[in-house]
Amino acid sequence: MADDSATTIRTAFGRREATDRTDELHAIVDGKLTAFIREMEEANWSAEDVALAIGDVLRRNWLDRADALQQARNAVQDDFISDGNEG
């Protein structure tokens, strides 16, 4: 049964339902990033420099690819059925 309290949120890759699971994932990622930034600050890097580097790496190695995959998915018709012979 769907959670009626879920809200629709906009992401870089479209819309999705916010759920307890996505909230949990966000909390985990936030905790890991916070620990990483603190560790880097102890190694004499500024939080700003670390945050900018994280953003650059995410864009270069992850977000651009995820965006390209989402665009490819969006380009396929909803009723498309693969016969395995696509080029």
Secondary structure, DSSP 8 states (H G I E B T S, - for coil): ---TT--EEEETTEEEE--HHHHHHHHHHHHHHHHHHHHHHHTT--HHHHHHHHHHHHIIIIIHHHHHHHHHHHHS-TT----S---
